[in-house]
Amino acid sequence: MLWKIAWGVFPTCVVINNRFSIPSIDCCLCENAPETLDHIFLQCDWASQIWLLAPWPLNLQNMGNISIFVWIKIILNPKGLLGLDDCDVKYFQLYALIVLDQIWITRNKTRFEGKSSNPLELSRQILRSYEEHKQAWKDNLHSPIRKAIWKSPPYGWVKLNFDVAIREEKTSLAIVGRDDKGELLFAWAEQIEPGSPLVGEAKAAFCAIKRAIENGFSKIIVEGDA
């Protein structure tokens, strides 16, 4: 997400209107200004309240009329630019990324689905997500590292391994087939419509079997990551 913002390719109304004429370029959260990157993430009164409700109260009005590109630099180097302690740096970065993500998701729900939300409600949701991510980090630190060991299939068989990446706008599938010697027989990648992780895993397994049959293999073992 940060790289899209940094390169200015996020599809704000102003960006879209430069290519196609749309009925309105106003921010759907405050309806007070054109929807630019700087506005939707920083200058919008609605977004400003979200930052102000952070564990580190961030009054953006006191920082002057900063751009989103300057704000990204601050997120990447909060210790030097905000004076945070070493232990707070990664937590601030985590929180800031969740805020950016949730502001954009809320914007989309408001614009395309007519669903409204208030800053206090969204701030609570962001805080819950932040605490869950923090706990996951702590759990990983105390969990033993397990090495993933690939086991070969029986002689004459093919093992299909697949993985799924779920995103809001799409689901990506990756499939590889190996023989009993571990030799790569084929690889396949495909993008499908977005859906739940369970549905994505099921479709990946189906696609893996389908591709194996198309390649002339009948003795197959399917193995996912979940």
Secondary structure, 3 states (H helix, E strand, C coil): CHHHHHCCCCCCHHHHHCCCCCCCCECCCCCCCECCHHHHHHHCHHHHHHHHCCCCCCCHHHHCCCCHHHHHHHHHCHHHHHCCCHHHHHHHHHHHHHHHHHHHHHHHHHHHHCCCCCHHHHHHHHHHHHHHHHHHHHHHHHCCCCCCCCCCCCCCCEEEEEEEEECCCCEEEEEEEECCCCCEEEEEEEEECCCCHHHHHHHHHHHHHHHHHHCCCCCEEEECCC
